[in-house]
Amino acid sequence: MSTLAVELAYTMAATKKCDVYSFGILVLEVLMGKHPGDIISRIQTHTDHSISLIHLLDPRLSSPTSQGTLNELSTIVKVAMSCLRTKPEYRPTMRSIAQVLEMESDHPSPLLSP
């Protein structure tokens, strides 16, 4: 398990796709309240990437109750998971990530509202 993008660990050359990987790690850390090491290992070693949203969220926080909040969290987790793809060319760009999150914020709910 590594918190570094695979290509960075091998080449020591930072790229935009390395930043995307780091963004995915950061998002999961914020949601989980801890380092997502087990999740990273699972993603990189298994073909089944389905992980229950409830198992990802920090248990010290109250569970989301509205469907809108659950939908937003689901979108955020999907974006974060896509950032952790092993092959950099399969990771999204930060521009596409921003667009997805912006579209999600166009449908206001307590989670993403200012």
N, C-alpha and C positions, 0 to 999 in steps of 0.2 A: 504494500500500500504506500502510495506517495501522495503528498500534497502538491507536488510539482507536476506540471504537465510532462508527459512522457518524453516529448521531444526536447524539452528544456533540460531534463535530467541527463539526456544523452549528448546533446550538442552544446549546452550552456549558452545557446543563442536565444534570447528573448524575442518573442514575436507577438503580434496582436492576438493570435490564437492562444498563446500562453496566458495572456491577460484574461481572455474569455474563460479559460479553465479556472483561473484564480477567482474570477467573479462567481462562478458556480460553487466553488468551495465556500466562499464568503457567505453567499445566500443561504446555503444549507447550514452553516454554522450559526447564523442568526436565527433561523427557524428552529433548529434543534437545541440550541443552547450549549452545544459542545461540538467538538471536531467530528466531522462526518466520516471518520475512517472506515467503519464497517460498511457504510453505504458505498463508498468509493470502491472498496474491495469487491463488493457484490456486483456492482456495475461492470467492473473490469474483468471479472472472471465468470460471470453467468450471462446467458442469453436472455433470461427472464428478468427484466428491469422493473417489474411492477412492485411497487412498495406502497403500502398503505399510508395515506396522508397523516392519519392519526398517529402512526408509529414514528413519523418524522418530527412532529411538533414537540417542542419543549414541554415535558409533563408538568413543569412548575407553573405553566400558564393555563388559564381556563380554556377549555375547548371552544372553538368557534361554534356559534349556534345558528347563524343565518346561512341560507343556501348561497347567497351572494358572496359572503366571506369565504365559504368553502370553495366556491368556483375560482375566486381570485387566488387563493392559496394553491389550489391545484395547478393553475396556470403558472404561477411563480415557481413551483416545484418542477414542473415539466421543463421550463426554461433552464433552471439550474441543472437539471439532469442532462439536458442537451449540451450544456457547456462542458460536461465531463467526459464526452466521447473520447475514446482513445486516439482516434485518428483526427488530427487537427482540421483536415479539410471537411470533416463532417460536423464540426462545431459551428454554431451560428456566429454571425458577426455581431459586434456590439450594437451596430445600427439596427439590425433585425430584432435584437433583444429589446432595445428601446422602443421600437415600433409595437411589438407585442404588448409590452407593459403599458405603453401609452393607450393602445386600443382598450386594454382592460380598464384603465382609469377613466375612459370615456363613459363607462357604465358605473357611476358612483355608488360606493358602499362604504361603510366605516373603515375598512382596511386600507384603501388607497386614497381616500378623500383627504384634502388638505386640512 
